[in-house]
Amino acid sequence: MERQIAPHGHVIAVEVPFAFAWAAIGLRRILAQDVADAHGHAAGDELLREVARAIRQSVRASDVAARLGGDEFAVLFVGMKQDAAEAAAGRLLERLRRLDELHPGRNLGASIGVAMYAAPPETAEEMIRTADAAMYDAKQRGKGRVVLWEGPSKEADAPARH
């Protein structure tokens, strides 16, 4: 429940639907290391900072962006329905593609897997695992795409193919 103050000054409770998406963002494997080997460690570090900046500039203030390590980043889209999460992930992917245009030859090869939940998962690890599975599915299907996992079904715990 979220509390809001109505125009007449009374506090009212408004039901806020629980919906969020965890987006796992993977770059081309060992990209930062390749850049560091070719241009020095400062260049590899700067590439990671540019990616982090691009992600932060592409999400809402209420979302949480993080580097998980290596070439993997993630965003927690809070209170976001499926169509909005897909659109947000698509905009994020487009923003990362623009980094490629600014730096020809780097070939970020970004792929995004989105785990969509209408109710809290059993554990945070479950959410991360399913988004990672969707991200690796996106990579296997040719990189530069978004794959959505829509939550547990009775049939399987696999990413949805869109």
N, C-alpha and C positions, 0 to 999 in steps of 0.2 A: 504494500500500500504506500502511496505517496500522499503527503499532506499538502494541500494548497489552500490559500486564503481567497475566499470568494470576494467579489466586489463590495459586499455589505459588511465585510470584516470577520465573518465566521470561518472557522477552519473546517474544511471538508476533506474527506478521504476520496481519492481517485484510484481505482484499480489500474496499475501499470502492468501490462502483459509482460511476462518473462519470455523474452526472445533474444537470443544473441548468437553471434557467429564467431568462431575462432578461425582466423585465416592464417595458414602456414605459408610462408613465402620462401621459396627456394631459388637461389641463383644457380647459374651454371657451376657445376662442381669445381671446387678449388679456384674459383675465379680470382679472389683477392690474392691468393698465393701466386697465381700466374702473373698478375700485375706486379706484385712485389718482386718476383724473380726477374722480370723484364725491366722494371723501372725503379726498383728500390722499395723498401718497406714503407716508406712515407707515402708512396703512391698507392700501395695496397690499402693502407689505413685510410687515406683520403677517399678512395673508392667506397669503402664501407660507410664512411661518414656521409657521402653523397647519397647513398642508398637510404640510409636512416633518415636523412633530411627529406628526401622525396616521399618516403612513407609518412612521416609526420605531417608534411604539407598536404597529403592526400586524404587524411582522415579527420573526423570531427574531434573537437576538444574532449568529448565524453568517451572517446575510444581510447584504448590502451595499446601503444605500439612498443615492441621490444625486439632486441636482437637476442636470439636464443643461443648463438654461438656459430662460429665459422661463417658459412654463407646462408644461414637460415635466420629469418626474421618472422615475427608474428604480429597480428593485430587482433584484439578482442573488440568486436563491434557490439556494443551494449544496446539492448532495446531495439534491435533491428530485425525487421521481417525478412523473409527469404528474398523477395524481389529486390529490396533495398540492399541486402548483403551482396547479392550477385552483381548489382550495379556498382556498388562501392568497390568490390574486388576488381571489376572490369576497369574502373577509373584508375585504380592503383596500378594495375598491370600496364595501362596506357602511359601512366606517368613514368614507370620504370623503363618502358620502351623509349621514351624521350631522352632518358639518360644515354641510351645507346646512340641516339642521333647526335648528342652533344660530344660524345667520345667514340668516334668510329673505331672499329677494331676490337673493342672490349667485349662485345657480345654477351651482355648480362644473361640472356636466356632465362628470364624469370618465369616461374610457374607458381600458381596459387591454388591451394586446396582449402576449401571452406567447409567447416563442420557446423551445421545449423542445428540449433537446439531450441525447442519450445518450452522445455522444462530442464531444470538442472541435471547434468549427467551425474552418474554415481561418483565419479572422481574427476579431478582436473586432468589427470593422466589420460583418462578415456577420451576426453575432448581433444587433447593434443595428439593422441595416437590416431584418431579418426581424421583429423585435419591433415596430419602427415601422410596418411594413406591416400587421401584425395590429392595432395600435392605430388606424391610420387606417381600416381595415376596420370596426372597432368603432364609430368615430365616424360613418362613413357609414351604418351600420345602425341608428343612432338614439341613440348615446351611452349612457352608463350601463350598459355591458356589457363582458364579457371575451371576447376572441377568442384562441384558441390556435393557434399555428403549431407543428407537431410535428416539424419537421426536414425535411431535403431528401428528396424522393421522386424516383422515376424520371420521374414525370409532370410535376411542376411545383414551383416554389418559391413557392407562394402560401399564405396563411393558410388553415387548416382552418376550415370553417364548421360551428359546433356550435350 
